Amino acid sequence: MPILPVYTRGYGWLDAPVGCRINEHSSFTIEGMNLLSILRSFYSGVETRPQSVWLNDTQIGATITVRL
């Protein structure tokens, strides 16, 4: 059985951070990762031979920074 290369179908990824400075000592940032909930598809040799599929969920993070 021949070994076929594994390819990934093209996909886009969208991350977006938003931040603000509260005062001279503190700031707040919220960041969204993978806002499009991308479905990544892998295939062996040709697209009619699927190998695996991954769903990457959206993640949201928040950071508060205090400088002393």
The first five atom37 places (N, CA, C, CB, O) and aatype in JSON, in Angstrom:
{
  "aatype": [12, 14, 9, 10, 14, 19, 18, 16, 1, 7, 18, 7, 17, 10, 3, 0, 14, 19, 7, 4, 1, 9, 2, 6, 8, 15, 15, 13, 16, 9, 6, 7, 12, 2, 10, 10, 15, 9, 10, 1, 15, 13, 18, 15, 7, 19, 6, 16, 1, 14, 5, 15, 19, 17, 10, 2, 3, 16, 5, 9, 7, 0, 16, 9, 16, 19, 1, 10],
  "atom_mask": [
    [1, 1, 1, 1, 1],
    [1, 1, 1, 1, 1],
    [1, 1, 1, 1, 1],
    [1, 1, 1, 1, 1],
    [1, 1, 1, 1, 1],
    [1, 1, 1, 1, 1],
    [1, 1, 1, 1, 1],
    [1, 1, 1, 1, 1],
    [1, 1, 1, 1, 1],
    [1, 1, 1, 0, 1],
    [1, 1, 1, 1, 1],
    [1, 1, 1, 0, 1],
    [1, 1, 1, 1, 1],
    [1, 1, 1, 1, 1],
    [1, 1, 1, 1, 1],
    [1, 1, 1, 1, 1],
    [1, 1, 1, 1, 1],
    [1, 1, 1, 1, 1],
    [1, 1, 1, 0, 1],
    [1, 1, 1, 1, 1],
    [1, 1, 1, 1, 1],
    [1, 1, 1, 1, 1],
    [1, 1, 1, 1, 1],
    [1, 1, 1, 1, 1],
    [1, 1, 1, 1, 1],
    [1, 1, 1, 1, 1],
    [1, 1, 1, 1, 1],
    [1, 1, 1, 1, 1],
    [1, 1, 1, 1, 1],
    [1, 1, 1, 1, 1],
    [1, 1, 1, 1, 1],
    [1, 1, 1, 0, 1],
    [1, 1, 1, 1, 1],
    [1, 1, 1, 1, 1],
    [1, 1, 1, 1, 1],
    [1, 1, 1, 1, 1],
    [1, 1, 1, 1, 1],
    [1, 1, 1, 1, 1],
    [1, 1, 1, 1, 1],
    [1, 1, 1, 1, 1],
    [1, 1, 1, 1, 1],
    [1, 1, 1, 1, 1],
    [1, 1, 1, 1, 1],
    [1, 1, 1, 1, 1],
    [1, 1, 1, 0, 1],
    [1, 1, 1, 1, 1],
    [1, 1, 1, 1, 1],
    [1, 1, 1, 1, 1],
    [1, 1, 1, 1, 1],
    [1, 1, 1, 1, 1],
    [1, 1, 1, 1, 1],
    [1, 1, 1, 1, 1],
    [1, 1, 1, 1, 1],
    [1, 1, 1, 1, 1],
    [1, 1, 1, 1, 1],
    [1, 1, 1, 1, 1],
    [1, 1, 1, 1, 1],
    [1, 1, 1, 1, 1],
    [1, 1, 1, 1, 1],
    [1, 1, 1, 1, 1],
    [1, 1, 1, 0, 1],
    [1, 1, 1, 1, 1],
    [1, 1, 1, 1, 1],
    [1, 1, 1, 1, 1],
    [1, 1, 1, 1, 1],
    [1, 1, 1, 1, 1],
    [1, 1, 1, 1, 1],
    [1, 1, 1, 1, 1]
  ],
  "atom_positions": [
    [[0.84, -1.17, 0.0], [0.0, 0.0, 0.0], [0.89, 1.24, 0.0], [-0.96, -0.01, 1.22], [1.74, 1.39, 0.88]],
    [[0.72, 2.14, -0.97], [1.56, 3.35, -1.01], [1.18, 4.32, 0.11], [1.44, 4.05, -2.38], [0.03, 4.38, 0.54]],
    [[2.16, 5.07, 0.56], [1.92, 6.08, 1.59], [1.61, 7.4, 0.89], [3.14, 6.22, 2.55], [2.42, 7.89, 0.09]],
    [[0.45, 7.99, 1.2], [0.04, 9.24, 0.58], [0.35, 10.41, 1.51], [-1.47, 9.22, 0.24], [0.25, 10.26, 2.73]],
    [[0.74, 11.55, 0.97], [0.97, 12.72, 1.82], [-0.35, 13.24, 2.38], [1.7, 13.83, 1.02], [-1.4, 13.07, 1.76]],
    [[-0.29, 13.87, 3.55], [-1.48, 14.46, 4.17], [-1.45, 15.96, 3.94], [-1.55, 14.13, 5.7], [-0.46, 16.62, 4.23]],
    [[-2.55, 16.5, 3.41], [-2.68, 17.92, 3.14], [-3.74, 18.53, 4.03], [-3.01, 18.16, 1.67], [-4.64, 17.84, 4.51]],
    [[-3.64, 19.83, 4.23], [-4.65, 20.58, 4.97], [-5.35, 21.53, 4.01], [-4.01, 21.37, 6.16], [-4.7, 22.28, 3.28]],
    [[-6.67, 21.47, 4.01], [-7.44, 22.41, 3.19], [-7.25, 23.81, 3.78], [-8.98, 22.01, 3.13], [-7.21, 23.95, 5.0]],
    [[-7.14, 24.83, 2.94], [-6.91, 26.2, 3.4], [-8.02, 26.68, 4.34], [0.0, 0.0, 0.0], [-9.18, 26.31, 4.18]],
    [[-7.64, 27.51, 5.3], [-8.62, 28.07, 6.23], [-8.12, 29.43, 6.72], [-8.86, 27.1, 7.43], [-6.93, 29.73, 6.64]],
    [[-9.02, 30.23, 7.21], [-8.68, 31.53, 7.77], [-8.84, 31.51, 9.28], [0.0, 0.0, 0.0], [-9.53, 30.66, 9.84]],
    [[-8.2, 32.47, 9.93], [-8.22, 32.53, 11.39], [-8.35, 33.99, 11.77], [-6.93, 31.88, 12.03], [-7.65, 34.82, 11.2]],
    [[-9.22, 34.32, 12.7], [-9.41, 35.72, 13.09], [-9.29, 35.87, 14.6], [-10.78, 36.24, 12.6], [-10.08, 35.3, 15.35]],
    [[-8.29, 36.63, 15.03], [-8.11, 36.98, 16.44], [-8.26, 38.5, 16.55], [-6.7, 36.5, 16.98], [-7.91, 39.23, 15.62]],
    [[-8.78, 38.98, 17.69], [-8.93, 40.42, 17.86], [-8.81, 40.8, 19.34], [-10.29, 40.89, 17.3], [-9.61, 40.35, 20.16]],
    [[-7.82, 41.63, 19.67], [-7.73, 42.16, 21.04], [-8.25, 43.6, 21.1], [-6.27, 42.1, 21.53], [-8.15, 44.35, 20.14]],
    [[-8.83, 43.95, 22.25], [-9.26, 45.32, 22.51], [-8.81, 45.65, 23.93], [-10.83, 45.49, 22.34], [-9.05, 44.88, 24.86]],
    [[-8.16, 46.78, 24.09], [-7.68, 47.15, 25.42], [-7.88, 48.62, 25.7], [0.0, 0.0, 0.0], [-8.05, 49.42, 24.79]],
    [[-7.86, 48.96, 26.97], [-7.94, 50.36, 27.37], [-7.14, 50.57, 28.65], [-9.42, 50.8, 27.56], [-7.02, 49.68, 29.49]],
    [[-6.6, 51.76, 28.77], [-5.87, 52.13, 29.98], [-6.86, 52.82, 30.91], [-4.64, 53.07, 29.65], [-7.47, 53.83, 30.55]],
    [[-7.02, 52.27, 32.1], [-7.96, 52.81, 33.07], [-7.37, 54.07, 33.71], [-8.3, 51.76, 34.16], [-8.04, 55.1, 33.81]],
    [[-6.13, 53.99, 34.14], [-5.38, 55.13, 34.65], [-3.9, 54.84, 34.41], [-5.67, 55.39, 36.17], [-3.58, 53.89, 33.7]],
    [[-2.99, 55.63, 34.97], [-1.57, 55.45, 34.68], [-0.99, 54.16, 35.26], [-0.8, 56.62, 35.2], [0.12, 53.77, 34.91]],
    [[-1.73, 53.48, 36.15], [-1.22, 52.27, 36.78], [-1.96, 50.99, 36.39], [-1.26, 52.42, 38.25], [-1.51, 49.9, 36.74]],
    [[-3.07, 51.09, 35.68], [-3.83, 49.88, 35.38], [-4.43, 49.93, 33.97], [-4.94, 49.68, 36.41], [-4.73, 51.0, 33.43]],
    [[-4.59, 48.77, 33.41], [-5.19, 48.63, 32.09], [-6.01, 47.35, 32.03], [-4.1, 48.63, 30.97], [-5.83, 46.44, 32.85]],
    [[-6.91, 47.29, 31.06], [-7.8, 46.14, 30.88], [-7.76, 45.74, 29.41], [-9.26, 46.46, 31.35], [-7.84, 46.6, 28.54]],
    [[-7.64, 44.44, 29.13], [-7.63, 43.93, 27.77], [-8.56, 42.72, 27.67], [-6.2, 43.55, 27.32], [-8.57, 41.86, 28.54]],
    [[-9.34, 42.68, 26.6], [-10.14, 41.49, 26.29], [-9.7, 41.03, 24.9], [-11.7, 41.78, 26.35], [-9.53, 41.85, 24.0]],
    [[-9.54, 39.71, 24.74], [-9.03, 39.17, 23.48], [-9.89, 37.99, 23.05], [-7.55, 38.74, 23.61], [-10.17, 37.09, 23.83]],
    [[-10.3, 38.02, 21.78], [-11.03, 36.9, 21.2], [-10.12, 36.15, 20.25], [0.0, 0.0, 0.0], [-9.5, 36.75, 19.37]],
    [[-10.02, 34.84, 20.43], [-9.2, 34.0, 19.57], [-10.1, 33.08, 18.75], [-8.19, 33.16, 20.42], [-11.06, 32.51, 19.26]],
    [[-9.78, 32.95, 17.46], [-10.56, 32.14, 16.52], [-12.03, 32.53, 16.53], [-10.41, 30.64, 16.85], [-12.9, 31.7, 16.8]],
    [[-12.3, 33.77, 16.24], [-13.67, 34.28, 16.28], [-14.57, 33.67, 15.21], [-13.66, 35.78, 16.12], [-15.79, 33.83, 15.29]],
    [[-14.01, 32.99, 14.22], [-14.8, 32.39, 13.15], [-15.15, 30.91, 13.39], [-14.04, 32.51, 11.84], [-15.84, 30.31, 12.57]],
    [[-14.69, 30.33, 14.51], [-14.91, 28.9, 14.82], [-14.58, 28.02, 13.61], [-16.39, 28.66, 15.25], [-15.45, 27.35, 13.05]],
    [[-13.34, 28.04, 13.22], [-12.86, 27.39, 11.99], [-12.93, 25.86, 12.08], [-11.43, 27.82, 11.7], [-12.6, 25.26, 13.1]],
    [[-13.37, 25.25, 10.99], [-13.34, 23.8, 10.81], [-12.16, 23.48, 9.9], [-14.7, 23.26, 10.21], [-12.16, 23.86, 8.73]],
    [[-11.16, 22.77, 10.43], [-9.97, 22.42, 9.63], [-10.1, 20.99, 9.12], [-8.66, 22.58, 10.49], [-10.4, 20.08, 9.89]],
    [[-9.88, 20.8, 7.81], [-10.01, 19.48, 7.17], [-8.66, 19.03, 6.64], [-11.05, 19.53, 6.02], [-7.93, 19.8, 6.02]],
    [[-8.34, 17.77, 6.89], [-7.1, 17.16, 6.4], [-7.48, 16.01, 5.47], [-6.2, 16.66, 7.58], [-8.47, 15.31, 5.71]],
    [[-6.7, 15.82, 4.42], [-7.0, 14.72, 3.49], [-5.71, 14.07, 3.0], [-7.82, 15.24, 2.28], [-4.64, 14.68, 3.0]],
    [[-5.83, 12.82, 2.59], [-4.68, 12.02, 2.14], [-4.61, 12.01, 0.61], [-4.77, 10.57, 2.7], [-5.46, 11.4, -0.04]],
    [[-3.61, 12.66, 0.06], [-3.4, 12.64, -1.39], [-4.35, 13.49, -2.18], [0.0, 0.0, 0.0], [-3.92, 14.45, -2.83]],
    [[-5.64, 13.18, -2.16], [-6.67, 13.93, -2.89], [-7.81, 14.27, -1.93], [-7.19, 13.12, -4.12], [-8.0, 13.59, -0.92]],
    [[-8.57, 15.32, -2.25], [-9.61, 15.79, -1.33], [-10.75, 14.8, -1.12], [-10.18, 17.08, -1.84], [-11.51, 14.93, -0.16]],
    [[-10.88, 13.8, -1.99], [-11.94, 12.8, -1.84], [-11.56, 11.71, -0.83], [-12.26, 12.17, -3.19], [-12.34, 10.79, -0.58]],
    [[-10.34, 11.81, -0.24], [-9.89, 10.85, 0.78], [-9.66, 11.58, 2.1], [-8.59, 10.13, 0.32], [-8.52, 11.86, 2.45]],
    [[-10.74, 11.88, 2.84], [-10.59, 12.63, 4.09], [-9.77, 11.84, 5.11], [-11.96, 12.97, 4.68], [-9.87, 10.61, 5.2]],
    [[-8.95, 12.56, 5.87], [-8.14, 11.92, 6.9], [-8.65, 12.28, 8.29], [-6.66, 12.34, 6.75], [-8.82, 11.4, 9.12]],
    [[-8.9, 13.58, 8.55], [-9.45, 14.01, 9.83], [-10.02, 15.42, 9.71], [-8.37, 13.96, 10.93], [-9.73, 16.15, 8.77]],
    [[-10.85, 15.79, 10.7], [-11.46, 17.11, 10.75], [-11.36, 17.61, 12.18], [-12.95, 17.08, 10.26], [-11.63, 16.86, 13.12]],
    [[-10.97, 18.89, 12.35], [-10.85, 19.51, 13.67], [-11.73, 20.75, 13.71], [-9.37, 19.87, 13.99], [-11.71, 21.56, 12.78]],
    [[-12.5, 20.91, 14.78], [-13.26, 22.13, 15.0], [-12.58, 22.87, 16.14], [-14.77, 21.83, 15.34], [-12.52, 22.39, 17.27]],
    [[-12.06, 24.06, 15.84], [-11.44, 24.9, 16.85], [-12.46, 25.92, 17.32], [-10.16, 25.59, 16.31], [-12.88, 26.77, 16.54]],
    [[-12.85, 25.84, 18.58], [-13.85, 26.74, 19.13], [-13.28, 28.13, 19.39], [-14.42, 26.18, 20.41], [-12.06, 28.31, 19.47]],
    [[-14.16, 29.09, 19.51], [-13.79, 30.45, 19.86], [-13.39, 30.5, 21.33], [-14.96, 31.44, 19.58], [-14.02, 29.86, 22.18]],
    [[-12.36, 31.26, 21.63], [-11.91, 31.45, 23.01], [-11.88, 32.94, 23.31], [-10.51, 30.8, 23.25], [-11.48, 33.74, 22.46]],
    [[-12.29, 33.31, 24.51], [-12.28, 34.7, 24.95], [-11.45, 34.77, 26.23], [-13.75, 35.24, 25.18], [-11.63, 33.97, 27.15]],
    [[-10.54, 35.75, 26.28], [-9.72, 35.94, 27.47], [-9.73, 37.39, 27.9], [0.0, 0.0, 0.0], [-9.89, 38.28, 27.07]],
    [[-9.56, 37.62, 29.19], [-9.52, 38.98, 29.73], [-8.3, 39.11, 30.64], [-10.85, 39.32, 30.52], [-7.94, 38.17, 31.35]],
    [[-7.66, 40.29, 30.61], [-6.49, 40.54, 31.42], [-6.61, 41.92, 32.08], [-5.19, 40.46, 30.57], [-6.94, 42.9, 31.42]],
    [[-6.33, 41.97, 33.36], [-6.22, 43.24, 34.09], [-4.77, 43.35, 34.52], [-7.21, 43.31, 35.34], [-4.24, 42.44, 35.16]],
    [[-4.12, 44.46, 34.17], [-2.73, 44.69, 34.52], [-2.65, 45.87, 35.48], [-1.87, 44.94, 33.25], [-3.21, 46.93, 35.23]],
    [[-1.94, 45.67, 36.59], [-1.72, 46.73, 37.57], [-0.23, 46.92, 37.73], [-2.39, 46.39, 38.94], [0.5, 45.97, 38.03]],
    [[0.24, 48.14, 37.54], [1.65, 48.47, 37.71], [1.84, 49.21, 39.01], [2.18, 49.32, 36.52], [1.19, 50.23, 39.25]],
    [[2.69, 48.71, 39.85], [2.92, 49.34, 41.17], [4.09, 50.28, 41.15], [3.14, 48.29, 42.23], [4.41, 50.88, 42.17]]
  ]
}
